Amino acid sequence: MRISTAYLFETSVANLQKRQQALADTQSQLTSGKRVQQASDDPAAAATAQRAMLRAAQADAQQRAVDASKNAMQQSESALGNGVDLLQQARALVVNAGNGSYTDADRASLAQQLKGLRDQLFAVANSTDGNGRYLFGGQGSDQPPLLDAPGGVVYQGAPGQAQAASGQPMPLSIDGRAAWLQASDPNNPGATVSVFGTLDKTIAALSTPGQTSAQVAQAVSTGLAGIDAVSNNLSAWRSAAGAALNRADAMTAQISQTKLDATTQQSNAVDLDMVQAISNFQNQQTGYDAALKTYSMVQQMSLFQYLK
């Protein structure tokens, strides 16, 4: 086979260009830190990385939903705790009202203190999360969920619980009607009593003058039973909020692991092995230098050089 001088030169230049391009590609990879810089570099790896990025984005969205639920449940749990504390203060006042040495004026004074606690409880029941959402608005309400009407407190929200858009049920609110207005009636099985109805009746009984000792004792006994019932109901809802917080913590751990796995898969698909890349770059650089020297030597072996 005859090899012409032109063919030899063209082949050498083509090989030099290939080496130079490979060297430039490796240098670009080292600069970016990415083995796959565009989909055409490795379609399969690029597709794998895209799917991993999608899972990571979904994990971020789920975490935002969990964070919203966690924030709402933390505030709801705190509000319910405040409610239980206020009811315990109210209970202590009612116990004091049973003192046989107290006069009508003394009991009326206790009734006024109970009214102050009742107003504080009403404010707690209409608490917001700081973003305009009512903690006890149920499935949603653009107005305070509890209304102090002439016939007693009524619920204006939508019964139930709003849920965050996550993989598992994560509440964003508490059913205020069930928490504040529907405790089991200790004196009437199957019926319910409310926090405010119980306090209103007790306040009215203690404010009534001229009652006998038996009537006062009955009012105190009924008031204590009702306060215990509504307090236990608030405590149950507080426990439910605490359980929701525990689920939120567990979901946060799961989401973090999912995101870590997706990020790792994405990195494995497109990121560059720096040690291997540096070694390849050095080898390519050495090969390119050798090719240049070889070409310069071959270039001098032309027949035209001998004819000069």
C-alpha positions in Angstrom: 0.0 0.0 0.0 1.4 3.4 -1.0 1.1 6.2 1.4 1.4 9.7 0.0 3.0 12.5 1.8 -0.3 14.5 1.7 -2.2 11.6 3.2 0.3 11.2 5.9 0.1 14.9 6.8 -3.7 14.9 6.7 -3.9 11.9 9.0 -1.5 13.4 11.4 -3.4 16.7 11.5 -6.7 14.9 12.0 -5.3 12.9 14.9 -3.9 16.0 16.4 -7.3 17.7 16.2 -9.0 14.7 17.8 -6.5 14.8 20.7 -6.9 18.6 21.0 -10.7 18.2 21.1 -10.5 15.5 23.7 -8.1 17.6 25.8 -10.5 20.6 25.5 -13.5 18.4 26.5 -11.7 17.1 29.6 -10.6 20.6 30.5 -14.2 21.8 30.2 -15.4 18.9 32.5 -12.8 19.8 35.1 -13.8 23.4 35.0 -17.6 22.7 35.4 -17.2 19.6 37.6 -19.7 17.8 35.5 -19.1 14.7 33.3 -22.4 15.3 31.5 -22.7 18.9 30.5 -25.5 18.4 28.0 -27.9 15.6 27.2 -26.0 14.5 24.1 -22.9 13.7 26.2 -24.7 10.7 27.8 -28.5 10.5 27.1 -29.1 7.7 29.6 -27.2 9.5 32.4 -28.9 12.8 31.6 -32.4 11.1 31.8 -31.4 9.5 35.1 -30.3 12.9 36.5 -33.5 14.5 35.3 -35.7 12.0 37.1 -33.6 12.4 40.2 -34.0 16.2 40.0 -37.8 15.7 39.7 -37.8 13.6 42.9 -35.8 16.1 44.7 -38.2 18.9 43.7 -41.1 16.8 44.8 -39.4 16.2 48.1 -39.0 20.0 48.5 -42.7 20.6 47.8 -43.6 17.9 50.4 -41.3 19.4 53.0 -42.9 22.8 52.5 -46.3 21.2 53.1 -45.0 19.4 56.2 -43.5 22.6 57.5 -46.8 24.5 57.1 -48.6 21.7 59.0 -45.9 21.6 61.7 -46.1 25.4 62.2 -49.9 25.2 62.5 -49.9 22.3 64.9 -47.2 23.8 67.1 -49.3 27.0 67.5 -52.5 24.9 67.9 -50.9 22.8 70.6 -49.7 25.8 72.4 -53.2 27.5 72.2 -54.9 24.3 73.5 -52.3 24.2 76.3 -53.2 27.8 77.2 -56.9 26.8 77.1 -56.3 23.9 79.5 -54.4 26.2 81.9 -57.1 28.8 81.9 -59.7 26.1 82.6 -57.6 24.9 85.5 -57.7 28.5 86.9 -61.4 28.6 86.4 -61.8 25.3 88.3 -59.8 26.7 91.2 -62.2 29.7 91.4 -65.3 27.4 91.3 -63.8 25.3 94.1 -63.3 28.5 96.1 -66.9 29.4 95.5 -68.0 26.3 97.4 -66.6 27.8 100.6 -69.5 28.0 103.1 -68.3 31.2 104.6 -68.5 33.1 101.3 -71.2 35.7 100.9 -73.1 36.5 97.8 -70.7 39.4 97.1 -67.7 37.0 97.4 -69.3 34.6 94.9 -70.2 37.5 92.6 -66.5 38.6 92.7 -65.4 35.1 91.8 -68.0 35.1 89.0 -66.4 38.3 87.5 -63.0 36.6 87.6 -64.5 33.6 85.8 -65.9 36.0 83.2 -62.4 37.4 82.6 -61.1 33.8 82.1 -64.0 33.0 79.8 -63.1 36.1 77.6 -59.5 34.9 77.5 -60.6 31.5 76.4 -62.8 33.0 73.7 -59.7 34.9 72.3 -57.6 31.8 72.4 -60.3 29.9 70.4 -60.2 32.6 67.7 -56.4 32.6 67.5 -54.6 32.9 64.1 -51.3 31.5 62.9 -50.0 34.9 62.0 -50.7 34.5 58.3 -54.5 35.1 58.5 -55.4 31.4 59.0 -57.5 30.6 62.0 -56.1 27.8 64.1 -59.5 26.4 64.9 -61.2 27.4 61.6 -61.8 23.7 60.6 -61.7 23.3 56.9 -61.4 27.0 56.3 -62.9 30.3 57.4 -62.2 33.9 56.4 -63.7 35.2 59.7 -63.3 34.2 63.4 -64.7 30.7 63.7 -66.4 31.3 67.0 -69.1 34.0 67.4 -70.3 35.2 70.8 -74.1 35.4 69.9 -76.9 36.3 72.3 -77.9 32.6 72.6 -74.4 31.4 73.2 -71.2 30.8 71.3 -71.8 29.4 67.8 -69.3 28.0 65.3 -68.9 29.8 61.9 -66.1 27.7 60.4 -66.4 24.6 58.3 -66.3 21.5 60.6 -63.3 19.2 60.0 -59.7 19.9 59.4 -57.8 21.5 56.5 -55.0 19.2 55.2 -51.7 20.1 53.7 -50.9 18.8 50.2 -48.4 16.1 51.2 -48.1 12.4 50.8 -49.8 11.7 54.1 -52.7 13.5 56.0 -51.1 16.5 57.6 -53.6 19.0 59.3 -53.3 22.7 58.9 -56.0 23.5 61.4 -58.1 22.0 64.3 -61.9 21.4 64.2 -62.8 24.2 66.5 -66.4 23.1 66.9 -65.3 19.6 68.2 -62.5 21.1 70.4 -64.4 23.9 72.1 -68.1 23.2 71.7 -68.6 19.4 71.7 -67.2 17.8 74.8 -69.1 14.8 76.2 -71.7 15.9 78.7 -70.9 14.1 82.1 -74.5 14.5 83.2 -76.2 13.5 80.0 -74.7 10.6 78.1 -74.8 11.1 74.3 -75.1 14.9 74.6 -72.3 17.5 74.4 -71.3 20.6 76.4 -69.2 23.6 75.3 -66.4 25.4 77.1 -68.3 28.6 77.0 -71.8 27.2 77.8 -70.3 25.5 80.9 -68.6 28.7 82.1 -71.7 30.9 81.3 -73.9 28.6 83.4 -71.5 28.6 86.3 -71.0 32.4 86.1 -74.8 32.8 86.2 -75.2 30.5 89.1 -72.5 32.2 91.2 -73.9 35.6 90.4 -77.4 34.8 91.6 -77.9 36.2 95.2 -79.9 34.6 98.0 -79.1 30.9 97.2 -79.1 28.3 99.9 -76.0 26.3 100.7 -77.4 23.3 98.9 -78.0 25.3 95.8 -74.5 26.7 95.9 -73.1 23.3 96.4 -75.1 21.9 93.4 -73.9 24.8 91.2 -70.3 24.2 92.2 -70.6 20.5 91.6 -72.2 20.9 88.2 -69.7 23.6 87.2 -66.7 21.4 88.2 -68.0 18.4 86.3 -68.6 20.5 83.2 -65.1 22.2 83.5 -63.5 18.8 83.9 -65.3 17.5 80.8 -64.3 20.4 78.5 -60.8 20.4 79.9 -60.4 16.7 79.1 -61.7 17.4 75.6 -59.2 20.1 75.0 -56.4 17.9 76.4 -57.5 15.2 73.9 -57.2 17.6 71.0 -53.9 18.8 72.3 -52.7 15.2 72.3 -53.9 14.9 68.7 -51.9 18.1 67.8 -48.8 16.5 69.4 -49.3 13.3 67.5 -49.5 15.4 64.3 -46.2 17.0 65.2 -44.6 13.6 65.7 -45.8 12.5 62.3 -44.4 15.7 60.8 -41.0 14.9 62.4 -41.1 11.4 61.0 -42.1 12.7 57.5 -39.3 15.2 57.6 -36.8 12.4 58.2 -38.3 10.4 55.3 -38.3 13.4 53.0 -34.7 14.2 53.9 -33.6 10.7 53.1 -35.6 10.7 49.8 -33.9 14.0 48.8 -30.5 12.7 49.8 -31.0 9.6 47.7 -32.2 11.6 44.7 -29.3 14.0 45.0 -26.8 11.2 45.3 -28.3 9.5 42.2 -28.1 12.8 40.3 -24.5 13.3 41.3 -23.5 9.7 40.4 -25.1 10.2 36.9 -23.6 13.5 35.9 -20.9 14.6 38.3 -17.2 14.2 37.5 -14.7 11.9 39.2 -12.1 14.6 39.8 -9.2 12.2 40.5 -9.9 10.2 37.4 -10.5 13.3 35.3 -7.2 14.9 36.3 -5.3 11.7 35.6 -7.0 11.5 32.1 -6.2 15.2 31.5 -2.5 14.6 32.3 -2.4 11.5 30.0 -4.1 13.4 27.2 -1.8 16.3 27.6 1.2 14.0 27.5 -0.2 12.3 24.4 -0.9 15.5 22.7 2.6 16.8 23.3 4.1 13.6 22.0 1.8 13.8 18.9 3.0 17.4 18.2 6.6 16.3 18.4 6.0 13.3 16.2 4.2 15.5 13.6 7.1 18.0 13.6 9.5 15.1 13.0 7.4 13.5 10.3 6.9 16.8 8.6 10.7 17.0 8.0 10.7 13.6 6.3 9.1 14.9 3.1 10.7 14.2 -0.3 10.6 17.9 -0.9 12.9 18.4 2.1 15.5 16.2 0.5 15.2 18.0 -2.8 16.1 21.3 -1.3 
